[in-house]
Amino acid sequence: MAGRTIGLIAGKSQFPLLFARAARAQGHRVVAVAFKGEALPALEREVDSITWVKLGQLGTLLKAFKSQGVGQAAMCGGVTKPRMFDIKPDLKALGLLKKIRHMADDGILRAFAAYLGEQGIEILPSHELVPELLARQVRYTSRGPSAQERDDIEVGWQVAGELGKLDIGQCVVVRGRAVVAVEAMEGTDQCIRRGGELAGGREAVVIKRCKPNQDRRFDLPSVGADTVAVMAAAGASCLVVEAGRTLFFDPKQAVQLAEASGICILGRN
C-alpha cells in the first residue's frame, strides 16, 4: 500500500487525525471527506485534500474521492447518533437508505461500505495503519478489581456480548451484579453518566466490548482519557475493554487520571 492515495471518511474524535498522521508518515497521500459538525477542524492540517460535507451528501463524497483517484478508504470516527434523524439525503443517499432494513449501526455501515465497493472504492479496516491504538490484554493501573468488581465484570461482559448481538450498543454499566445502564443511541458517555447516577455515584463497573459479529472495518469500540474523566465524575470505579478489538486513545493520560481517581482499567479477552 506504500505511496497510494487513501480516502478518509472522517467523523468525530481524534481518530481521523491519528489515522491521517500515520498514513502520511508511511508515505501515503490522504484525501479526506469530513462531516461538518463532527470532524475536528484541525484535520485540515493533517491531510493532502479535504472536502467538508453534511450527513447524507453521498454524491459529494463520491465526487471528491473519484476526482482524486481514491480506490481505497477508511472510516474513522463516528457521528453523533441522534443527528441521524436530521439527515437530508441527496438522491444517491436516498437510494441507499431505501435498501437498509433497519437503522442499526452495522446495517447502515455494511450497506454503505457495499455501495462504495460497487463504485470502486474499497473500505479498509480503520485500525490497520494504527495497530498501536488497540487495547492490550493487561491491567493498565496499579489497582486491580475488587471481589465485587470482578463479579460485576463477569455479569457485564456477558450482557455486553448479548447487547452487541442485537446491534444496539457496546457499553454496559453494572453495580452489585445488576445492570444499571446499557448504551443505545445516546453514546458511551451518557450511558456512563446515567449508570453512575443510578448506581448512587459509587463503585460502578463500565464494560466496553466489541460486538460478536463486528465488522472490523468500522465502528470499533473506543475509550480514552475523556472516558475516564466521565467515569470519575460519575463515580464509576472500574473500566474493562476488549483487548485487540477496542481503540484506546491517550492511554498514558487515561491511566494517570485513573490512578488519581482510584479507577481500575483492564484489557481482557
Backbone as JSON, one array per atom type, in Angstrom:
{
  "sequence": "MAGRTIGLIAGKSQFPLLFARAARAQGHRVVAVAFKGEALPALEREVDSITWVKLGQLGTLLKAFKSQGVGQAAMCGGVTKPRMFDIKPDLKALGLLKKIRHMADDGILRAFAAYLGEQGIEILPSHELVPELLARQVRYTSRGPSAQERDDIEVGWQVAGELGKLDIGQCVVVRGRAVVAVEAMEGTDQCIRRGGELAGGREAVVIKRCKPNQDRRFDLPSVGADTVAVMAAAGASCLVVEAGRTLFFDPKQAVQLAEASGICILGRN",
  "N": [[0.81, -1.21, 0.0], [2.19, 1.14, 0.06], [2.77, 4.54, -0.68], [0.29, 5.07, -1.87], [-2.89, 6.63, -2.73], [-5.11, 7.32, -0.25], [-8.4, 7.32, 0.87], [-10.2, 9.11, 3.38], [-12.84, 8.91, 5.48], [-14.17, 11.0, 7.6], [-15.22, 11.3, 10.93], [-16.24, 12.22, 14.24], [-14.01, 12.84, 17.07], [-10.49, 12.25, 17.86], [-9.51, 10.27, 16.28], [-9.6, 10.32, 13.34], [-7.54, 12.21, 12.86], [-5.26, 10.94, 13.95], [-5.14, 8.7, 12.32], [-4.71, 9.9, 9.81], [-2.2, 11.11, 10.2], [-0.59, 8.85, 10.64], [-0.89, 7.51, 8.2], [0.22, 9.32, 6.34], [2.81, 9.45, 7.33], [3.67, 6.99, 6.59], [4.0, 7.29, 3.95], [1.77, 7.64, 2.34], [-0.77, 9.37, 0.45], [-3.33, 11.38, 1.64], [-6.73, 11.76, 1.25], [-9.37, 13.46, 2.4], [-12.81, 13.24, 3.35], [-14.89, 15.01, 5.25], [-17.24, 15.15, 7.93], [-19.34, 17.83, 8.56], [-19.59, 19.58, 11.62], [-18.9, 17.39, 13.06], [-16.26, 16.2, 12.53], [-12.96, 17.25, 13.54], [-11.73, 20.57, 13.13], [-8.96, 20.75, 12.97], [-8.15, 18.68, 11.41], [-7.76, 19.5, 8.82], [-5.1, 20.28, 8.6], [-3.74, 17.94, 8.58], [-4.06, 16.4, 6.35], [-3.9, 15.81, 2.74], [-5.86, 16.72, 1.07], [-9.14, 17.99, 1.51], [-12.65, 17.69, 1.86], [-15.55, 19.13, 2.99], [-18.59, 17.88, 4.17], [-22.16, 17.53, 4.62], [-24.14, 15.29, 6.63], [-25.47, 12.74, 4.68], [-24.8, 13.65, 2.18], [-23.96, 11.95, -0.09], [-23.37, 11.9, -2.8], [-21.59, 14.07, -3.11], [-19.46, 13.15, -1.6], [-18.63, 10.89, -3.11], [-17.88, 12.16, -5.5], [-15.73, 13.73, -4.64], [-13.85, 11.76, -3.88], [-13.51, 10.25, -6.27], [-12.55, 12.17, -8.04], [-10.05, 12.54, -7.07], [-8.79, 10.19, -7.43], [-9.17, 8.09, -5.61], [-9.14, 4.8, -4.49], [-9.26, 3.22, -2.33], [-10.43, 3.44, 1.0], [-10.83, 4.57, 4.4], [-12.94, 4.47, 7.28], [-13.15, 6.6, 9.89], [-13.83, 7.47, 13.17], [-16.95, 8.26, 14.63], [-20.38, 9.41, 14.19], [-22.55, 11.76, 15.79], [-25.15, 10.08, 17.09], [-27.99, 10.81, 17.46], [-28.18, 12.82, 15.55], [-28.6, 11.55, 13.21], [-31.25, 11.48, 12.64], [-31.65, 13.87, 11.51], [-30.7, 13.85, 8.98], [-30.43, 14.96, 5.67], [-30.83, 13.51, 2.94], [-29.13, 13.26, -0.23], [-29.88, 12.43, -3.67], [-28.45, 10.06, -4.25], [-27.86, 9.07, -1.68], [-30.44, 8.76, -0.72], [-31.39, 6.67, -2.3], [-29.75, 4.63, -1.33], [-30.52, 4.49, 1.4], [-33.09, 3.48, 1.18], [-32.64, 0.82, 0.77], [-31.84, -0.21, 3.15], [-32.71, -2.2, 5.85], [-33.08, -1.74, 8.61], [-32.17, 0.82, 11.0], [-29.89, 0.27, 12.52], [-26.48, 0.35, 13.68], [-24.53, -1.45, 12.38], [-25.98, -2.36, 10.17], [-26.38, -0.04, 8.63], [-23.7, 0.77, 8.15], [-22.54, -1.46, 6.87], [-24.07, -1.56, 4.53], [-23.4, 0.89, 3.43], [-20.64, 0.56, 3.03], [-20.7, -1.54, 1.19], [-21.96, -0.29, -0.95], [-20.08, 1.69, -1.65], [-18.06, -0.02, -2.44], [-19.18, -1.05, -4.78], [-18.89, 1.17, -6.3], [-16.27, 1.21, -6.81], [-14.6, 1.78, -4.67], [-12.82, 0.57, -2.13], [-13.39, -0.32, 1.24], [-11.22, -0.04, 3.91], [-9.97, -1.76, 6.86], [-10.11, 0.28, 9.65], [-8.19, 0.38, 11.65], [-5.81, -0.67, 10.76], [-3.54, 0.81, 9.93], [-2.82, 1.93, 12.28], [-2.11, 0.1, 14.47], [-1.11, 0.25, 17.03], [-2.94, 1.57, 18.55], [-4.78, -0.21, 19.5], [-6.26, -1.76, 22.33], [-4.48, -3.54, 24.9], [-4.11, -6.85, 26.35], [-3.97, -6.46, 29.35], [-3.49, -5.34, 32.77], [-3.92, -2.08, 33.23], [-3.66, -0.25, 35.29], [-2.34, 0.35, 38.63], [-3.97, -0.59, 40.61], [-5.99, -3.43, 40.95], [-9.14, -5.1, 40.15], [-11.68, -5.23, 42.71], [-13.21, -7.86, 44.73], [-16.0, -7.61, 44.46], [-16.12, -6.03, 42.18], [-15.02, -7.79, 40.33], [-17.01, -9.73, 40.15], [-19.03, -8.15, 39.06], [-17.85, -7.52, 36.63], [-17.91, -9.97, 35.25], [-20.65, -10.34, 34.95], [-21.32, -8.06, 33.44], [-19.72, -8.42, 31.17], [-20.86, -10.62, 29.88], [-23.45, -9.61, 29.38], [-22.87, -7.42, 27.75], [-21.95, -8.74, 25.5], [-24.31, -9.98, 24.6], [-25.87, -7.74, 24.12], [-24.44, -6.63, 22.03], [-24.87, -8.53, 20.04], [-27.39, -7.93, 19.24], [-26.97, -5.6, 17.98], [-27.15, -3.09, 19.26], [-25.65, -1.54, 21.17], [-22.4, -0.91, 22.71], [-21.58, -0.66, 25.29], [-21.88, -1.29, 28.79], [-23.09, -0.74, 32.07], [-22.55, -1.8, 35.34], [-23.5, -2.62, 38.68], [-23.19, -4.22, 41.77], [-23.84, -6.7, 40.66], [-26.03, -6.09, 39.16], [-27.47, -4.82, 36.22], [-27.25, -1.54, 35.45], [-27.26, 0.33, 33.45], [-27.42, 0.48, 29.9], [-25.89, 0.99, 26.75], [-27.36, 2.86, 24.16], [-28.64, 4.8, 21.61], [-27.65, 7.14, 22.69], [-24.94, 7.11, 23.25], [-21.63, 6.3, 24.65], [-20.63, 8.0, 26.77], [-22.92, 9.27, 27.87], [-24.28, 7.01, 28.66], [-22.6, 6.09, 30.71], [-22.79, 8.23, 32.52], [-25.52, 8.11, 33.19], [-25.59, 5.55, 34.27], [-23.87, 5.85, 36.47], [-25.32, 7.63, 38.04], [-27.63, 6.12, 38.62], [-26.43, 4.11, 40.02], [-25.84, 5.25, 42.36], [-23.65, 6.87, 42.42], [-21.2, 5.59, 42.97], [-18.72, 3.01, 42.78], [-19.38, 1.7, 40.33], [-19.11, -0.5, 37.56], [-17.76, -0.31, 34.34], [-18.21, -1.68, 31.21], [-16.82, -2.14, 28.09], [-17.27, -3.45, 25.05], [-16.52, -5.2, 22.01], [-18.82, -5.87, 19.37], [-20.03, -9.2, 18.88], [-20.18, -10.1, 16.18], [-18.79, -8.14, 14.89], [-17.92, -6.03, 12.22], [-14.78, -5.37, 11.44], [-13.87, -3.32, 9.91], [-14.96, -0.93, 10.56], [-16.36, 1.18, 13.16], [-15.22, 0.24, 15.62], [-15.14, -0.32, 19.17], [-14.27, 2.41, 21.36], [-12.2, 4.05, 23.75], [-10.82, 6.42, 26.1], [-8.91, 9.13, 27.58], [-10.95, 10.97, 28.0], [-13.12, 9.31, 28.47], [-12.42, 8.17, 30.93], [-12.45, 10.46, 32.5], [-15.18, 11.09, 32.48], [-16.13, 8.82, 33.81], [-14.93, 9.2, 36.34], [-16.26, 11.49, 37.23], [-18.8, 10.45, 37.39], [-18.59, 8.6, 39.37], [-17.86, 5.99, 38.82], [-15.9, 3.0, 39.09], [-14.32, 1.11, 37.78], [-13.0, 0.16, 34.64], [-13.41, -1.88, 31.89], [-12.17, -3.2, 28.94], [-12.28, -4.69, 25.65], [-9.56, -6.48, 24.68], [-7.43, -5.99, 21.88], [-9.53, -5.42, 20.23], [-10.57, -2.99, 20.74], [-10.23, 0.49, 20.51], [-7.85, 2.46, 22.09], [-7.41, 5.54, 23.1], [-5.0, 8.05, 23.94], [-3.63, 6.58, 26.1], [-1.66, 6.88, 28.17], [-2.31, 9.32, 29.43], [-4.91, 8.69, 30.16], [-4.52, 6.59, 31.99], [-3.05, 7.88, 33.99], [-4.99, 9.69, 34.94], [-6.87, 7.83, 35.8], [-5.46, 6.54, 37.87], [-5.22, 8.67, 39.67], [-7.84, 8.96, 40.33], [-8.61, 6.63, 41.49], [-9.5, 4.58, 39.86], [-9.79, 1.47, 38.22], [-8.35, -0.02, 35.35], [-8.77, -2.4, 32.87], [-7.69, -4.61, 30.27], [-9.11, -7.19, 28.48], [-9.78, -10.51, 27.13]],
  "CA": [[0.0, 0.0, 0.0], [3.06, 2.3, 0.17], [2.68, 5.56, -1.7], [-1.02, 5.15, -2.5], [-3.84, 7.64, -2.27], [-6.09, 6.68, 0.63], [-9.5, 8.18, 1.28], [-10.52, 9.12, 4.81], [-14.18, 9.38, 5.8], [-13.85, 11.44, 8.95], [-16.25, 11.71, 11.87], [-15.79, 12.91, 15.44], [-12.89, 12.36, 17.87], [-9.15, 12.44, 17.34], [-9.12, 9.12, 15.47], [-9.23, 10.69, 11.98], [-6.25, 12.89, 12.86], [-4.23, 9.94, 14.18], [-5.07, 7.87, 11.12], [-4.1, 10.69, 8.74], [-0.78, 11.27, 10.5], [0.08, 7.57, 10.42], [-0.89, 7.22, 6.77], [1.19, 10.19, 5.66], [4.14, 9.04, 7.79], [4.01, 5.78, 5.84], [4.18, 7.65, 2.55], [0.51, 7.7, 1.6], [-1.46, 10.64, 0.26], [-4.63, 11.24, 2.31], [-7.82, 12.6, 0.75], [-10.42, 13.34, 3.42], [-14.16, 13.79, 3.29], [-15.17, 15.18, 6.68], [-18.61, 15.55, 8.24], [-19.47, 19.11, 9.25], [-20.14, 19.47, 12.96], [-18.41, 16.17, 13.69], [-14.8, 16.12, 12.43], [-12.25, 18.38, 14.11], [-11.14, 21.46, 12.12], [-7.52, 20.51, 12.89], [-7.89, 17.66, 10.4], [-7.32, 20.14, 7.58], [-3.64, 20.38, 8.59], [-3.16, 16.6, 8.61], [-4.38, 15.68, 5.11], [-3.49, 16.47, 1.5], [-7.05, 17.32, 0.47], [-10.31, 17.77, 2.38], [-13.95, 18.18, 1.42], [-16.49, 19.1, 4.11], [-19.93, 17.53, 3.72], [-23.19, 17.27, 5.61], [-24.62, 13.92, 6.61], [-26.41, 12.48, 3.6], [-24.29, 14.12, 0.89], [-23.19, 10.84, -0.64], [-22.89, 12.27, -4.13], [-20.42, 14.93, -2.94], [-18.39, 12.27, -1.14], [-18.15, 10.1, -4.25], [-17.22, 13.07, -6.45], [-14.45, 14.12, -4.06], [-12.93, 10.63, -3.95], [-13.22, 9.87, -7.65], [-11.75, 13.22, -8.67], [-8.7, 12.45, -6.54], [-8.26, 8.86, -7.71], [-9.23, 7.23, -4.42], [-9.67, 3.46, -4.7], [-9.37, 2.61, -1.0], [-10.74, 4.46, 2.0], [-11.1, 4.1, 5.76], [-13.92, 5.24, 8.03], [-12.58, 6.84, 11.21], [-14.65, 8.37, 13.98], [-18.38, 8.11, 14.4], [-21.18, 10.62, 14.15], [-23.49, 11.83, 16.91], [-26.26, 9.28, 16.58], [-29.27, 11.5, 17.29], [-28.18, 13.65, 14.35], [-29.01, 10.74, 12.06], [-32.64, 11.8, 12.33], [-31.66, 15.16, 10.81], [-30.07, 13.69, 7.67], [-31.15, 15.38, 4.47], [-30.1, 12.75, 1.93], [-29.23, 13.6, -1.64], [-30.53, 11.34, -4.41], [-27.69, 8.82, -4.09], [-28.05, 8.59, -0.31], [-31.83, 8.34, -0.59], [-31.49, 5.34, -2.89], [-29.1, 3.68, -0.42], [-31.32, 4.35, 2.61], [-34.26, 2.65, 0.89], [-32.23, -0.58, 0.77], [-31.48, -0.61, 4.51], [-33.89, -2.74, 6.52], [-33.25, -1.04, 9.88], [-31.17, 1.86, 11.17], [-28.85, -0.1, 13.47], [-25.16, 0.75, 13.2], [-23.9, -2.36, 11.42], [-26.76, -2.41, 8.94], [-26.08, 1.15, 7.85], [-22.3, 0.8, 7.73], [-22.3, -2.52, 5.88], [-24.7, -1.15, 3.28], [-22.6, 2.0, 2.92], [-19.38, 0.0, 2.52], [-21.01, -2.33, -0.01], [-22.25, 0.65, -2.03], [-18.82, 2.26, -2.09], [-17.37, -1.07, -3.18], [-19.76, -1.09, -6.12], [-18.39, 2.36, -7.0], [-14.83, 1.05, -6.99], [-13.86, 2.25, -3.5], [-12.75, -0.48, -1.11], [-13.26, 0.17, 2.61], [-10.16, -0.72, 4.64], [-10.09, -1.74, 8.33], [-9.61, 1.59, 10.07], [-7.09, 0.28, 12.61], [-4.64, -1.35, 10.2], [-2.38, 1.69, 9.89], [-2.52, 2.39, 13.65], [-2.35, -1.04, 15.38], [-0.7, 0.6, 18.39], [-4.08, 2.12, 19.28], [-5.63, -1.28, 20.04], [-6.03, -2.08, 23.73], [-3.76, -4.78, 25.16], [-4.65, -7.71, 27.41], [-3.17, -6.16, 30.54], [-4.06, -4.42, 33.76], [-3.23, -0.82, 32.96], [-3.5, 0.52, 36.52], [-1.73, -0.37, 39.75], [-5.04, -1.27, 41.34], [-6.81, -4.4, 40.25], [-10.55, -5.08, 40.6], [-12.06, -5.86, 43.97], [-14.03, -9.06, 44.55], [-17.3, -7.19, 43.94], [-15.93, -5.59, 40.8], [-14.81, -8.98, 39.48], [-18.34, -10.3, 39.92], [-19.74, -7.25, 38.15], [-17.22, -7.64, 35.32], [-18.4, -11.17, 34.59], [-22.04, -10.08, 34.54], [-21.31, -7.06, 32.38], [-19.1, -8.98, 29.97], [-21.87, -11.45, 29.21], [-24.54, -8.76, 28.92], [-22.37, -6.61, 26.63], [-21.92, -9.62, 24.34], [-25.68, -10.15, 24.11], [-26.29, -6.44, 23.58], [-23.78, -6.49, 20.75], [-25.51, -9.43, 19.07], [-28.6, -7.24, 18.78], [-26.51, -4.38, 17.3], [-27.74, -1.96, 19.97], [-24.59, -0.71, 21.72], [-21.17, -1.61, 23.07], [-21.21, -0.34, 26.67], [-22.8, -1.69, 29.85], [-22.67, -0.34, 33.41], [-23.05, -2.78, 36.32], [-23.15, -2.48, 40.11], [-23.82, -5.24, 42.6], [-24.32, -7.72, 39.7], [-27.24, -5.59, 38.49], [-27.21, -3.94, 35.08], [-27.9, -0.27, 35.74], [-27.39, 1.12, 32.22], [-26.88, -0.08, 28.65], [-25.75, 2.03, 25.73], [-28.19, 2.83, 22.96], [-28.28, 5.87, 20.68], [-27.06, 8.3, 23.37], [-23.49, 7.01, 23.27], [-20.99, 5.77, 25.84], [-20.51, 8.94, 27.88], [-24.22, 9.43, 28.51], [-24.57, 5.75, 29.33], [-21.83, 6.07, 31.96], [-23.38, 9.22, 33.43], [-26.79, 7.58, 33.68], [-25.28, 4.41, 35.12], [-23.32, 6.33, 37.73], [-26.42, 8.22, 38.82], [-28.49, 5.05, 39.11], [-25.64, 3.29, 40.96], [-25.6, 6.01, 43.57], [-22.4, 7.63, 42.33], [-20.02, 4.91, 43.5], [-18.37, 1.61, 42.53], [-19.99, 1.1, 39.14], [-18.16, -1.08, 36.6], [-18.08, 0.01, 32.95], [-17.71, -2.68, 30.26], [-16.87, -1.7, 26.68], [-16.93, -4.68, 24.34], [-16.83, -5.26, 20.59], [-19.94, -6.74, 19.03], [-19.52, -10.52, 18.48], [-20.04, -10.21, 14.73], [-18.34, -6.82, 14.46], [-17.12, -5.84, 11.01], [-13.67, -4.58, 11.98], [-13.54, -2.19, 9.05], [-15.51, 0.3, 11.1], [-17.14, 1.21, 14.4], [-14.66, -0.45, 16.77], [-15.32, 0.43, 20.42], [-13.14, 3.27, 21.68], [-12.16, 4.71, 25.05], [-9.66, 7.29, 26.22], [-8.87, 9.96, 28.78], [-12.27, 11.58, 28.19], [-13.97, 8.28, 29.07], [-12.05, 8.06, 32.34], [-12.93, 11.68, 33.16], [-16.62, 10.92, 32.66], [-16.28, 7.82, 34.87], [-14.57, 9.79, 37.62], [-17.35, 12.39, 37.61], [-19.99, 9.64, 37.66], [-18.34, 7.71, 40.49], [-17.55, 4.62, 38.38], [-14.62, 2.63, 39.69], [-13.57, 0.12, 37.02], [-13.25, 0.14, 33.2], [-12.93, -3.1, 31.24], [-12.3, -3.13, 27.49], [-11.88, -5.91, 24.97], [-8.22, -6.35, 24.13], [-7.28, -6.28, 20.46], [-10.73, -5.06, 19.47], [-11.0, -1.69, 21.24], [-9.26, 1.57, 20.33], [-7.56, 3.12, 23.36], [-6.74, 6.81, 22.82], [-4.32, 8.72, 25.06], [-3.58, 5.65, 27.23], [-0.86, 7.39, 29.28], [-3.13, 10.32, 30.12], [-6.06, 7.99, 30.75], [-4.06, 5.83, 33.16], [-2.72, 8.86, 35.04], [-6.25, 10.16, 35.51], [-7.47, 6.71, 36.52], [-4.71, 6.35, 39.13], [-5.56, 9.77, 40.57], [-9.26, 8.84, 40.69], [-8.86, 5.32, 42.08], [-10.19, 3.75, 38.87], [-9.06, 0.34, 37.67], [-8.55, -0.23, 33.91], [-8.34, -3.73, 32.43], [-7.95, -5.1, 28.93], [-9.29, -8.64, 28.58], [-10.41, -11.2, 26.0]],
  "C": [[0.86, 1.27, 0.0], [2.84, 3.26, -1.0], [1.34, 5.67, -2.39], [-1.82, 6.34, -2.0], [-4.93, 6.93, -1.49], [-7.16, 7.69, 1.01], [-9.76, 8.05, 2.77], [-11.91, 9.71, 4.97], [-14.17, 9.71, 7.28], [-15.07, 11.89, 9.74], [-15.61, 12.37, 13.08], [-14.59, 12.21, 16.08], [-11.56, 12.59, 17.17], [-8.71, 11.32, 16.41], [-8.78, 9.51, 14.03], [-7.87, 11.38, 11.88], [-5.11, 11.89, 13.02], [-4.04, 9.05, 12.96], [-4.34, 8.62, 10.01], [-2.59, 10.85, 8.96], [-0.02, 9.98, 10.21], [0.17, 7.24, 8.94], [0.15, 8.04, 6.03], [2.62, 9.84, 6.07], [4.62, 7.8, 7.06], [4.08, 6.04, 4.33], [2.93, 7.72, 1.72], [0.01, 9.13, 1.46], [-2.87, 10.46, 0.81], [-5.62, 12.27, 1.78], [-9.01, 12.41, 1.7], [-11.75, 13.92, 2.95], [-14.64, 13.82, 4.74], [-16.58, 15.7, 6.91], [-18.62, 16.84, 9.05], [-20.13, 18.9, 10.62], [-19.68, 18.25, 13.7], [-16.88, 16.14, 13.71], [-14.16, 17.4, 12.98], [-11.64, 19.25, 13.01], [-9.64, 21.22, 11.92], [-7.17, 19.46, 11.84], [-7.36, 18.26, 9.1], [-5.8, 20.19, 7.46], [-2.96, 19.02, 8.47], [-3.35, 15.82, 7.3], [-3.92, 16.47, 3.89], [-4.65, 17.18, 0.81], [-8.23, 17.04, 1.4], [-11.55, 18.41, 1.76], [-14.91, 18.04, 2.6], [-17.89, 18.85, 3.57], [-20.88, 17.44, 4.91], [-23.57, 15.8, 5.54], [-25.65, 13.76, 5.49], [-25.93, 12.93, 2.24], [-23.36, 13.07, 0.27], [-22.62, 11.18, -2.01], [-21.63, 13.12, -4.06], [-19.22, 14.11, -2.49], [-17.78, 11.5, -2.31], [-17.37, 10.98, -5.24], [-15.83, 13.45, -5.94], [-13.43, 12.99, -4.17], [-12.54, 10.3, -5.39], [-12.34, 10.91, -8.35], [-10.29, 13.17, -8.22], [-8.09, 11.07, -6.73], [-8.24, 7.93, -6.52], [-9.86, 5.88, -4.77], [-9.84, 2.69, -3.42], [-9.6, 3.73, 0.01], [-10.98, 3.8, 3.35], [-12.11, 5.03, 6.41], [-13.41, 5.38, 9.46], [-13.43, 7.86, 11.98], [-16.11, 8.24, 13.63], [-19.06, 9.45, 14.19], [-22.13, 10.59, 15.35], [-24.8, 11.19, 16.47], [-27.6, 9.99, 16.48], [-29.33, 12.38, 16.05], [-28.61, 12.87, 13.11], [-30.45, 11.01, 11.68], [-32.77, 13.11, 11.55], [-31.01, 15.07, 9.43], [-31.0, 14.19, 6.58], [-30.44, 14.73, 3.28], [-30.24, 13.32, 0.53], [-29.79, 12.38, -2.37], [-29.79, 10.02, -4.25], [-27.9, 8.23, -2.71], [-29.47, 8.09, -0.11], [-32.03, 6.94, -1.16], [-30.87, 4.28, -1.99], [-29.96, 3.43, 0.81], [-32.53, 3.45, 2.39], [-33.92, 1.16, 0.93], [-31.94, -1.12, 2.17], [-32.74, -1.01, 5.27], [-34.14, -2.08, 7.86], [-32.04, -0.14, 10.09], [-30.17, 1.54, 12.27], [-27.48, 0.16, 12.84], [-24.62, -0.14, 12.1], [-24.66, -2.41, 10.1], [-26.45, -1.23, 8.04], [-24.67, 1.09, 7.29], [-21.97, -0.27, 6.7], [-22.88, -2.14, 4.52], [-23.89, -0.03, 2.62], [-21.3, 1.48, 2.31], [-19.6, -0.79, 1.24], [-21.27, -1.4, -1.2], [-20.97, 1.28, -2.56], [-18.0, 1.25, -2.88], [-17.87, -1.19, -4.6], [-19.28, 0.08, -6.97], [-16.87, 2.33, -7.18], [-13.98, 1.58, -5.85], [-13.94, 1.21, -2.4], [-12.59, 0.14, 0.27], [-12.26, -0.69, 3.36], [-10.49, -0.76, 6.14], [-9.41, -0.49, 8.87], [-8.39, 1.51, 10.98], [-5.8, -0.25, 12.01], [-3.39, -0.47, 10.17], [-1.97, 2.18, 11.28], [-2.76, 1.26, 14.66], [-1.99, -0.74, 16.82], [-1.85, 1.17, 19.21], [-4.95, 1.03, 19.9], [-5.25, -1.59, 21.49], [-5.34, -3.43, 23.87], [-4.43, -5.57, 26.28], [-3.77, -7.57, 28.66], [-4.03, -5.42, 31.56], [-3.26, -3.14, 33.63], [-2.88, -0.06, 34.24], [-2.87, -0.32, 37.62], [-2.77, -1.13, 40.55], [-5.78, -2.23, 40.44], [-8.24, -4.34, 40.77], [-10.74, -5.75, 41.95], [-12.89, -7.1, 43.68], [-15.4, -8.69, 43.96], [-17.18, -6.76, 42.48], [-15.71, -6.76, 39.87], [-16.14, -9.65, 39.17], [-19.11, -9.47, 38.9], [-19.16, -7.32, 36.74], [-17.78, -8.84, 34.57], [-19.84, -10.99, 34.11], [-22.05, -9.13, 33.34], [-20.73, -7.58, 31.08], [-20.11, -9.8, 29.17], [-22.99, -10.59, 28.62], [-24.09, -7.94, 27.71], [-22.3, -7.45, 25.36], [-23.31, -9.81, 23.75], [-26.21, -8.86, 23.5], [-25.7, -6.23, 22.19], [-24.4, -7.36, 19.67], [-26.74, -8.77, 18.45], [-28.27, -5.93, 18.06], [-27.16, -3.14, 17.91], [-26.65, -1.01, 20.47], [-23.42, -1.56, 22.16], [-20.8, -1.44, 24.54], [-22.31, -0.75, 27.64], [-22.23, -1.21, 31.18], [-23.35, -1.25, 34.43], [-22.62, -2.39, 37.73], [-23.9, -3.52, 40.91], [-24.47, -6.33, 41.77], [-25.65, -7.35, 39.06], [-26.83, -4.66, 37.36], [-27.97, -2.64, 35.31], [-28.03, 0.62, 34.5], [-26.79, 0.35, 31.05], [-26.87, 1.04, 27.61], [-26.71, 1.8, 24.57], [-27.74, 3.99, 22.08], [-27.54, 7.02, 21.37], [-25.55, 8.28, 23.41], [-22.94, 6.62, 24.63], [-20.99, 6.74, 27.01], [-21.84, 9.12, 28.61], [-24.65, 8.16, 29.23], [-23.86, 5.67, 30.68], [-22.43, 7.05, 32.97], [-24.67, 8.7, 34.04], [-26.54, 6.41, 34.63], [-24.74, 4.83, 36.48], [-24.4, 6.91, 38.63], [-27.3, 7.13, 39.42], [-27.76, 4.16, 40.13], [-25.33, 4.05, 42.24], [-24.28, 6.74, 43.59], [-21.2, 6.94, 42.91], [-19.95, 3.46, 43.01], [-19.13, 0.96, 41.38], [-18.88, 0.62, 38.2], [-18.66, -0.8, 35.19], [-17.41, -1.01, 32.03], [-17.88, -2.12, 28.85], [-16.37, -2.88, 25.84], [-17.34, -4.61, 22.88], [-18.02, -6.18, 20.36], [-19.4, -8.08, 18.52], [-19.29, -10.67, 16.98], [-19.58, -8.89, 14.12], [-17.56, -6.88, 13.15], [-16.0, -4.88, 11.39], [-13.21, -3.47, 11.03], [-14.03, -0.86, 9.63], [-16.17, 0.07, 12.46], [-16.57, 0.33, 15.51], [-14.95, 0.35, 18.03], [-14.09, 1.3, 20.67], [-13.32, 3.88, 23.06], [-10.93, 5.61, 25.08], [-9.73, 8.1, 27.51], [-10.24, 10.61, 29.05], [-13.23, 10.59, 28.85], [-13.71, 8.17, 30.56], [-12.53, 9.29, 33.11], [-14.43, 11.6, 33.44], [-16.89, 9.92, 33.78], [-16.0, 8.42, 36.24], [-15.69, 10.71, 38.12], [-18.6, 11.62, 38.0], [-19.82, 8.71, 38.85], [-18.1, 6.27, 40.1], [-16.13, 4.27, 38.78], [-13.78, 1.67, 38.85], [-14.0, 0.16, 35.55], [-12.62, -1.12, 32.61], [-13.21, -2.99, 29.75], [-11.81, -4.42, 26.87], [-10.55, -5.71, 24.27], [-8.21, -6.73, 22.65], [-8.45, -5.87, 19.6], [-11.34, -3.75, 19.96], [-9.89, -0.68, 21.01], [-9.1, 2.3, 21.66], [-6.74, 4.38, 23.05], [-6.11, 7.38, 24.1], [-4.16, 7.8, 26.28], [-2.77, 6.17, 28.42], [-1.66, 8.39, 30.11], [-4.31, 9.66, 30.82], [-5.66, 7.25, 32.02], [-3.71, 6.78, 34.3], [-3.98, 9.37, 35.72], [-6.92, 9.06, 36.31], [-6.79, 6.49, 37.86], [-5.11, 7.43, 40.14], [-6.99, 9.66, 41.08], [-9.6, 7.5, 41.32], [-9.61, 4.36, 41.16], [-9.28, 2.66, 38.35], [-9.38, 0.23, 36.18], [-7.95, -1.57, 33.52], [-8.6, -3.91, 30.93], [-8.04, -6.61, 29.01], [-9.9, -9.2, 27.3], [-11.55, -12.08, 26.49]]
}
